[in-house]
Amino acid sequence: MKAIILAAGYGRRMRPLTEKCHKTLLKIGGTTIIERIVDSLLAQSIADIIIVTGYQAEELKAFLRCRYRDIPFTFVHNEQYATTNNIHSLNLAISSVPIDDDILLIESDLIYENAVLDRILASEHRNAALVDRYRGGMDGTVVTVEDGIITSIIPPHLQKGDFDFSNKYKTLNIYRFSKDFCKDTFFKLLSFYSGAIDNNCYYELILGILIYLQRENIYAEILDGERWSELDDPNDLRVTEFIFSEQSRAELLTRSFGGYWNYPFLDFSFVRNMYFPSGAMLAEIRTSLPDLLVNYGSSQEILNEKCAFFVGCAAKNIILLNGAAQAFPLLAEYFCNRQILVPDPTFGEFTRLFPGCRFYSDLFGISLDEIRKRSSECDVVVFVNPNNPTGSYIPPEEIAFFAQQNPEKIVLVDESFIEFAAHPGIISLLEESPLANVIVLKSLSKVLGVPGLRLGFLYSCNRDFNEFAMRRIPVWNSNSIAEFFLEIVLKHRDSLAVSISSTIRDREEFAAMLSEIPCIQRVIPSRANFLVIELTTTVSNPEMIVPDLLAKKSILVKDVSGRFGNGKHYFRLAVRLPGENRRLVQCLQEILQS
C-alpha cells in the first residue's frame, strides 16, 4: 500500500504560528504532527510514502530526510500552493507516481492514535473513508451514511444556518482507495475537474459527484471512541494536547480555568445546576439568538429591574453584575483600610482581595459564638452561606439577627449556593425588615446552570453603597443573551424548583454511594450542590488522584486539601447527573484501590 500525505497548504487559520514554520512541524506533546503521521504509517509497515509539498517545502523535506534517513520519501511539489486547494495537490500526486498499489490518503492536519489506522486498514472494503459521529466543535465536510455506505458528501459551504447535524458524520480526511479506482474513475474526473473547471476546491467534491451519480460506493468506517483531532487553528493545539498528552491534562485545565467546552472530559470541579436550564428555555434561546447577537443590551437601570423581577425584590436595592466576580474589586475598594473577618477555609477571592483579613474557623461547621468573639475588632464580617468548599450552612435568620445586633459592622453575605440548602435566603428577610449594614452577593451561575452567561448581583438597602457601586458599573455591563435569559426564566420558575429538588435528592444519593468506598474516611454533610470527601491515611500518593483521574478516566475533581492545612486530604466533588455520579464513584474506587 502507498500513502499520500497532502502537506502543501500555508495553514492560514493557524497563523501566526505558521508565519515561518510549516504547519506539520508544530509540536503536540513534544512530537511534530508530521512525525506522528509518518510513525503511524511505519507502525503499519507502510514505507512507500508520497508527500505533496508547497509552503515551506524545503524546510519540511529537510526535516523528514534528517529524521527518517532510511525512508525513501517521494516528494511532489505543488508550485501553486498559494492559489490552489487539495484537489490540485491530489491530482499532482496521482499523476506523478505510478499507481501500482492501493492508496491510503491522509491530510496533514490530523493527530490520531494508531487504532484509527487499524480501522481503515482492516476494512473489508477497498474504497472507504474514516468518519466519526458529528459533535460540537467539529467543522468541515460531513457525510450521510446508510447501511455502511456514504450516500452524500456535504462540504462546509452547503451547511447553511438551519443545517441539521444530528444524523451526520464528520470525515477524518483519511481515505483508502483501490488502485483501480484511483487510476480509472477517480483520477479521470479529478484530473478533468482540476484542470478544466476549478483547481481551488476540495477533492471531496469529486467523491460527492461519483456518489451522486452512483458510479462508485465509498464505505464508511465509523470510529467507536478511537482518539483523533483535527488541527485547523491555534485553539485546536490546546485541545489536541489535552487529548494526546494525558499526564499534562491537569496542568492544561488549571491554566485554562474554564473554556472547557472543547475538552472531552467529565467536570466534577466546577459547580452548576445540572437540570437547568430546561430544554424549552434552550429552544427559545436558539430561536432568538440571531436577534440577540446583533442587538445591544439594555441600560443598567433596566438590567437591575429585570434582575429584581427574578429575585423578587425592590429594583432600587439590586445591581446586576457580569458575574459575581465583578463585585470583588469593587468590594476591595469599598472595604479599603477596614478589618475584615472571613471564614477559613472559603472561596479564594475573599482572601486574595483582603490579604490582611482575619479568620473564623469552618472545619465543617460554623460557630456563631466564635464569630461574635473574633468580630469584636473587625469592621466587616463575611458569611458564605452555604460555605465553599465545606458546604456548611447557617440559617439566614441567625445571620440577620447578628447584623441587627451589630449595626456598626457591615455584614457581607455570599448566598451563591443558598437554594440547595432548601431555604429562600436572607433577601426575603431584608425586604420585610431592611438592614442598612447588610450586603448580599450572589452568583446566579450555580442555581441557574449558566456559568457561561456571567450572571450575578449585589443586593443592599444601603443607599450610599448602592450609589458607590453604580458609579463603577460600566455602560452595557451585561450581554444580550444573559439579559434575555433573565426575561424568560420568569416563565420557568416551576422547572427551576424541580431542578433544585432533584439536585438535593441526587446529592444525598451521591453521598451514600461515596460513603461505601473503603478509602474514604468520611463524606462531609453539605447544603450546597457539591460534596467534600476526606480520604483515609492509608491512601498512598493522594496528590496523584486528580491527574490520574483525568489521564485514565477523563474526569476532573478538585483537590481542596490545601484549604484546610491540617495534613489531611480533601476533594470537592460537584453533584452532577445520577449516571455521571455513579461513574465517578466507580472510577474513584478504581483509582484509590490502585
C-alpha positions in Angstrom: 0.0 0.0 0.0 1.1 3.5 -0.8 0.4 6.5 1.4 -0.2 10.0 0.1 0.1 12.9 2.6 -1.2 16.3 1.4 1.0 18.9 3.1 1.1 21.8 0.6 -1.1 24.3 2.3 0.0 27.5 4.0 -2.1 26.9 7.1 -3.7 30.4 7.1 -6.0 29.6 10.0 -3.0 28.5 12.1 -1.4 31.9 11.8 0.7 33.4 13.4 2.2 30.1 14.3 2.8 29.2 10.6 4.3 32.5 9.5 7.8 31.0 9.5 7.1 27.3 10.2 5.3 24.6 8.3 2.1 23.6 9.9 3.1 19.9 10.2 6.3 20.9 12.2 4.2 22.2 15.1 4.6 20.0 18.1 2.0 18.2 20.2 3.3 16.7 23.4 6.9 17.3 22.1 6.4 15.5 18.8 5.7 17.2 15.5 2.5 16.5 13.6 4.3 15.0 10.6 6.3 12.7 12.8 3.1 11.3 14.3 1.6 10.7 10.9 4.8 9.0 9.5 5.3 7.0 12.6 1.7 5.7 12.4 2.4 4.6 8.8 5.7 2.9 9.7 3.9 1.1 12.5 1.7 -0.5 9.8 4.7 -1.3 7.7 3.8 1.3 5.1 7.0 2.9 3.9 6.1 3.9 0.4 5.1 7.5 1.3 4.4 10.3 -1.1 4.3 13.8 0.3 2.8 16.7 -1.6 4.7 19.9 -0.6 4.1 23.6 -1.1 4.6 26.2 1.5 8.0 25.9 3.3 8.7 22.8 1.2 12.5 22.8 1.7 12.0 23.1 5.5 9.7 20.1 5.5 11.8 18.0 3.2 15.0 18.7 5.2 13.3 17.7 8.4 11.9 14.5 7.1 15.2 13.4 5.4 17.1 14.1 8.6 14.5 12.4 10.9 13.9 9.4 8.7 17.2 8.7 6.9 16.2 5.2 5.8 12.8 6.1 4.3 12.8 6.9 0.6 10.1 9.6 0.6 8.7 10.7 -2.7 8.1 14.5 -2.8 5.7 16.1 -5.2 5.8 19.8 -5.2 2.7 22.0 -5.7 4.1 25.3 -7.0 0.7 26.8 -7.0 0.0 26.0 -3.3 -1.0 29.6 -2.6 -3.8 29.7 -5.2 -5.0 26.1 -5.4 -6.6 23.6 -3.0 -6.2 20.0 -2.2 -7.9 18.8 -5.4 -4.8 20.1 -7.3 -2.4 18.6 -4.8 -4.0 15.2 -5.0 -4.1 15.4 -8.8 -0.4 16.1 -8.9 0.3 13.2 -6.6 -1.6 10.6 -8.6 -0.3 11.8 -11.9 3.3 12.0 -10.7 3.8 8.5 -9.3 2.9 5.0 -10.6 -0.3 3.8 -9.0 0.6 0.2 -8.7 -1.0 -0.4 -5.3 -3.9 0.7 -3.2 -3.7 4.2 -1.8 -4.1 5.5 1.8 -4.8 9.2 1.6 -4.1 11.4 4.7 -4.5 15.1 5.2 -1.5 16.6 7.1 -3.5 18.4 9.8 -4.5 15.3 11.8 -3.4 13.7 15.0 -4.7 10.3 15.7 -3.9 7.1 17.7 -2.7 4.1 15.8 -6.0 2.3 16.4 -7.5 4.8 13.9 -5.4 3.5 11.0 -6.1 -0.1 12.2 -9.8 0.5 11.5 -9.4 1.5 7.9 -6.6 -0.9 7.0 -8.7 -3.8 8.5 -11.7 -2.8 6.4 -13.1 -5.4 4.1 -13.8 -2.6 1.6 -11.1 -1.3 -0.7 -12.8 2.1 -1.1 -13.5 3.5 2.3 -13.5 6.7 4.4 -13.0 7.1 8.1 -15.8 9.0 9.7 -16.9 9.9 13.3 -20.2 10.9 14.7 -20.6 14.6 14.5 -20.3 16.6 17.7 -20.0 20.2 18.7 -16.7 21.9 17.8 -16.2 19.9 14.6 -16.1 21.7 11.3 -15.5 20.9 7.6 -17.0 18.3 5.4 -19.7 16.0 6.7 -21.4 12.9 5.2 -24.6 10.9 5.5 -24.4 7.2 5.8 -26.9 4.4 5.1 -26.2 0.7 5.5 -22.5 1.5 5.9 -22.3 3.4 2.6 -21.7 7.1 2.2 -24.8 8.5 0.5 -23.9 12.2 0.3 -20.9 14.4 0.9 -21.7 17.9 2.2 -18.9 20.5 2.1 -18.9 23.5 4.5 -20.4 26.0 2.0 -23.6 23.9 1.8 -24.0 23.8 5.6 -26.4 26.8 5.9 -27.7 28.3 9.2 -30.5 25.8 9.6 -28.4 22.8 8.7 -29.2 19.7 10.7 -26.0 18.0 12.0 -27.9 15.4 14.1 -27.6 12.5 11.7 -24.3 13.5 10.1 -20.8 12.1 10.3 -17.6 14.1 10.2 -14.9 12.9 7.7 -11.4 12.5 9.2 -9.9 13.1 5.8 -8.3 9.6 5.9 -9.4 7.5 2.8 -8.5 4.1 1.4 -8.8 3.8 -2.4 -8.1 0.8 -4.6 -5.5 1.2 -7.3 -8.1 0.6 -10.0 -10.4 3.3 -8.6 -7.6 5.7 -8.4 -6.2 5.1 -11.9 -9.6 5.0 -13.6 -12.8 6.5 -12.3 -11.5 8.8 -9.6 -8.4 10.1 -11.4 -10.1 10.8 -14.7 -12.8 13.1 -13.1 -10.3 14.6 -10.6 -7.9 15.5 -13.4 -10.5 16.9 -15.7 -12.2 19.0 -13.0 -9.0 20.3 -11.6 -7.6 21.2 -15.0 -10.7 22.5 -16.8 -13.1 23.7 -14.2 -11.6 24.6 -10.7 -8.3 23.8 -9.1 -9.2 25.7 -5.9 -11.7 23.4 -4.4 -11.7 20.1 -2.5 -11.3 16.6 -3.8 -14.3 15.6 -1.7 -16.3 17.3 -4.4 -15.3 14.7 -6.9 -16.2 11.9 -4.5 -19.5 13.6 -4.0 -20.2 13.6 -7.7 -19.3 10.0 -8.1 -21.6 9.1 -5.1 -24.4 11.2 -6.5 -24.1 9.5 -9.9 -23.9 6.1 -8.2 -20.7 5.4 -10.1 -18.9 4.1 -7.0 -19.6 3.0 -3.5 -17.5 4.6 -0.8 -17.9 2.8 2.5 -17.9 4.5 5.9 -15.7 3.1 8.6 -17.3 4.7 11.7 -15.0 5.2 14.7 -16.1 3.9 18.0 -14.2 6.0 20.6 -10.8 6.0 18.9 -9.0 9.2 19.6 -8.3 11.8 16.9 -8.1 15.5 16.4 -8.0 17.9 13.5 -5.8 21.0 13.8 -7.2 24.0 11.9 -6.3 26.9 14.2 -4.2 27.6 17.3 -7.1 26.8 19.6 -7.0 23.2 18.3 -3.5 22.8 19.6 -4.6 23.1 23.2 -7.5 20.6 22.7 -5.2 18.1 20.9 -2.6 18.5 23.6 -5.3 17.6 26.1 -6.4 14.5 24.2 -2.9 13.1 23.5 -0.8 14.3 26.4 -2.7 12.5 29.2 -0.2 13.4 32.0 -0.4 17.1 31.1 -4.2 17.3 31.2 -4.4 18.7 34.8 -1.8 21.3 34.1 -3.6 22.4 30.9 -7.0 22.7 32.6 -5.5 24.6 35.6 -4.0 27.1 33.2 -7.3 27.4 31.3 -9.5 27.6 34.4 -12.6 27.5 32.2 -13.3 27.4 28.5 -13.9 23.6 28.9 -16.5 23.1 26.1 -13.8 21.8 23.6 -12.2 19.4 26.1 -13.6 15.8 26.2 -13.8 15.1 29.9 -16.4 15.0 32.7 -16.1 18.0 35.0 -16.7 17.5 38.7 -14.6 20.5 39.6 -16.9 23.5 38.6 -20.3 23.5 40.1 -23.7 24.2 38.5 -27.3 23.1 38.4 -27.3 20.1 36.0 -31.1 20.1 35.5 -31.4 23.7 34.4 -32.0 25.5 32.0 -34.7 23.3 30.6 -35.0 22.2 27.0 -37.8 24.6 26.4 -35.6 27.5 27.5 -32.7 26.4 25.3 -35.0 26.1 22.4 -36.3 29.7 23.0 -32.7 31.0 23.2 -31.7 29.2 20.0 -34.7 30.8 18.2 -33.9 34.3 19.4 -30.1 34.0 19.1 -29.8 35.8 15.7 -31.6 38.8 17.0 -29.7 38.8 20.3 -26.3 38.7 18.6 -27.0 41.9 16.6 -28.5 44.0 19.4 -27.0 45.8 22.3 -28.3 45.0 25.8 -30.3 47.5 27.9 -29.1 50.1 30.4 -28.1 49.2 33.9 -31.3 50.6 35.2 -33.3 48.2 33.1 -31.0 45.3 33.9 -31.5 45.9 37.6 -35.2 45.9 37.1 -35.2 42.6 35.3 -32.9 41.0 37.9 -35.3 42.3 40.6 -38.3 40.7 38.9 -36.5 37.3 39.1 -35.2 37.7 42.7 -38.5 39.2 44.0 -37.2 42.4 45.5 -37.2 46.2 45.0 -35.1 47.3 42.0 -33.5 50.1 43.9 -31.8 47.5 46.1 -30.2 45.3 43.5 -27.4 45.7 41.0 -27.0 43.1 38.2 -23.4 42.1 37.7 -21.5 40.5 34.9 -20.9 37.5 37.1 -20.5 37.8 40.9 -16.7 38.0 40.4 -17.2 41.6 39.1 -18.1 42.6 42.7 -14.7 41.7 44.2 -12.6 44.6 43.0 -15.5 46.9 43.9 -15.8 45.4 47.4 -12.0 45.6 47.9 -12.1 49.3 47.2 -15.2 49.9 49.4 -13.7 48.0 52.3 -10.2 49.5 51.9 -8.5 50.0 55.3 -11.2 48.1 57.1 -10.6 45.0 59.2 -12.4 42.0 57.7 -13.4 38.7 59.2 -13.8 35.8 56.7 -14.4 32.0 57.2 -11.4 29.7 56.9 -11.5 28.0 54.5 -13.6 29.7 51.9 -13.8 30.9 48.3 -10.3 32.1 47.4 -11.3 35.6 46.1 -12.0 36.8 49.6 -8.5 36.0 50.9 -6.9 37.2 47.7 -8.6 40.6 47.7 -8.5 41.1 51.5 -4.9 39.9 52.3 -4.9 41.3 55.8 -8.2 39.7 56.8 -8.8 37.7 60.0 -10.5 34.3 60.1 -13.1 32.3 61.9 -13.0 28.5 61.6 -15.2 26.3 59.5 -14.0 22.8 59.9 -17.3 21.5 58.5 -19.4 23.5 61.0 -19.5 27.2 62.0 -19.9 28.6 65.5 -21.7 31.9 65.8 -20.2 32.3 69.3 -16.7 32.2 67.7 -17.8 34.8 65.1 -19.1 37.1 67.8 -15.8 36.9 69.7 -13.5 37.2 66.7 -15.5 40.1 65.2 -15.1 42.4 68.2 -12.2 44.2 66.5 -13.5 43.8 62.9 -15.5 46.2 60.7 -16.7 43.7 58.2 -17.9 40.1 58.8 -18.2 37.8 55.8 -20.7 34.9 55.7 -20.5 32.5 52.7 -23.8 30.5 53.1 -23.5 27.7 52.3 -19.7 27.9 52.5 -17.5 26.9 49.7 -15.8 24.4 49.9 -17.2 23.0 53.2 -20.9 23.2 52.4 -21.5 24.5 56.0 -24.8 26.4 56.5 -26.2 28.9 58.9 -29.9 29.7 59.0 -30.3 33.2 57.4 -32.4 34.3 60.4 -29.3 33.9 62.6 -27.2 36.0 60.2 -29.9 38.7 60.1 -30.0 38.7 63.9 -26.2 39.0 64.1 -26.4 42.0 61.8 -29.2 43.6 63.8 -27.2 43.1 67.0 -24.1 44.7 65.4 -25.3 47.7 63.4 -21.8 49.2 63.5 -20.4 46.3 61.4 -21.0 45.6 57.7 -22.2 42.1 57.1 -21.4 40.7 53.7 -23.4 37.5 52.8 -22.5 35.4 49.8 -25.5 33.3 49.0 -24.4 31.7 45.7 -25.5 28.2 46.8 -28.4 29.1 49.1 -31.2 27.4 47.0 -29.6 24.0 47.5 -30.0 24.5 51.3 -33.8 24.4 50.6 -34.1 27.9 52.1 -35.1 31.2 50.4 -32.2 33.1 51.8 -31.7 36.4 53.6 -33.1 38.7 50.9 -36.7 37.9 51.7 -36.0 38.9 55.4 -34.3 42.1 54.4 -37.2 43.1 52.1 -39.5 42.9 55.1 -37.1 44.3 57.7 -34.3 46.3 55.9 -30.9 46.4 57.5 -28.6 49.0 56.0 -25.5 47.2 57.2 -26.1 44.0 55.1 -24.7 43.5 51.6 -25.7 40.3 49.8 -23.5 38.9 47.0 -24.8 36.2 44.7 -23.6 34.3 41.7 -26.6 33.1 39.6 -24.5 30.6 37.7 -24.8 27.8 40.3 -28.5 27.7 40.6 -29.4 28.6 37.0 -26.8 26.4 35.5 -25.4 29.0 33.1 -21.9 30.0 34.2 -21.1 31.0 30.6 -23.7 33.8 30.8 -21.9 35.5 33.7 -24.9 36.5 35.9 -24.7 37.7 39.5 -25.9 40.6 41.6 -25.3 42.7 44.6 -28.2 43.5 47.0 -28.2 46.2 49.7 -30.7 48.5 51.4 -27.7 50.9 51.9 -28.2 53.8 49.5 -24.6 55.1 49.9 -23.2 51.7 49.0 -25.5 51.2 46.0 -24.6 54.6 44.6 -20.9 53.8 45.2 -21.3 50.5 43.2 -23.4 52.0 40.4 -20.8 54.7 39.7 -18.3 51.9 39.0 -20.6 49.8 36.7 -19.7 50.3 33.0 -22.2 51.0 30.3 -23.6 47.8 28.7 -22.4 45.8 31.7 -24.1 42.6 30.6 -24.8 41.0 27.2 -28.0 40.5 25.3 -28.1 36.7 25.8 -27.8 37.0 29.5 -30.4 39.7 29.6 -32.8 37.6 27.5 -32.2 34.7 29.8 -33.3 36.8 32.8 -36.5 37.7 30.9 -37.6 34.1 30.0 -36.5 32.5 33.3 -39.6 34.1 34.9 -41.8 31.7 32.9 -39.8 28.7 34.1 -39.9 29.0 37.9 -41.6 25.7 38.3 -39.0 23.7 36.4 -36.3 25.6 38.3 -37.8 24.5 41.6 -38.0 20.9 40.3 -34.3 21.1 39.3 -33.3 22.2 42.7 -35.2 19.4 44.4 -33.7 16.9 42.0 -30.2 18.1 42.8 -30.8 17.9 46.5 -32.0 14.3 46.1 -29.0 13.4 43.9 -26.7 14.9 46.5 -27.9 12.6 49.2 -27.7 9.6 46.9 -24.2 10.6 45.8 -23.1 11.0 49.4 -24.4 7.5 50.2 -22.5 5.9 47.3 -19.3 7.7 48.2 -19.5 6.6 51.8 -19.3 3.0 50.7 -15.8 3.4 49.3 -13.3 2.0 51.8 -10.6 4.6 51.3 -12.9 7.5 52.0 -12.8 8.3 55.7 -16.0 10.4 55.6 -18.3 12.3 53.3 -18.9 15.8 54.8 -22.6 16.7 55.0 -23.3 19.6 52.6 -26.1 22.0 52.0 -24.7 23.0 48.6 -24.6 21.2 45.3 -21.2 19.7 46.0 -19.7 17.3 48.5 -16.3 17.1 50.2 -14.7 13.8 50.9 -11.9 13.1 53.3 -9.5 10.3 52.5 -8.1 7.8 54.9 -4.5 8.0 55.8 -3.9 4.6 54.1 -4.1 6.2 50.6 -0.7 6.5 49.0 0.2 9.4 46.8 -3.2 11.2 47.2 -1.7 14.2 45.3 -1.9 12.0 42.2 -5.6 11.4 42.3 -6.5 14.5 40.2 -4.0 13.9 37.4 -4.7 10.1 37.4 -8.5 10.5 37.2 -8.0 12.9 34.4 -5.4 10.9 32.5 -7.0 7.5 32.9 -10.7 8.2 33.3 -11.1 11.7 31.7 -12.7 13.0 35.0 -11.7 16.2 36.8 -12.2 16.7 40.5 -10.9 19.5 42.8 -8.3 18.9 45.4 -9.0 21.3 48.3 -6.6 19.8 50.8 -4.6 23.0 50.8 -7.6 25.0 52.0 -7.5 23.2 55.4 -3.9 23.0 56.3 -4.3 20.0 58.7 -2.3 17.5 56.7 -5.4 15.6 55.7 -6.6 15.1 52.1 -9.9 16.5 50.9 -11.6 16.6 47.5 -14.6 18.6 46.4 -17.0 16.9 44.0 -19.7 18.7 42.2 -23.1 17.0 42.2 -23.8 16.1 38.6 -26.5 13.8 37.0 -27.1 10.4 38.6 -25.4 8.3 35.9 -22.3 10.6 36.0 -22.2 10.5 39.8 -22.2 6.7 39.6 -19.4 6.7 37.1 -17.3 8.9 39.3 -17.8 6.6 42.3 -16.7 3.6 40.2 -13.7 5.4 38.7 -12.7 6.9 42.0 -12.8 3.5 43.7 -10.6 2.0 41.0 -8.1 4.8 41.2 -8.0 4.7 45.0 -7.5 0.9 45.0 -4.7 1.1 42.5 
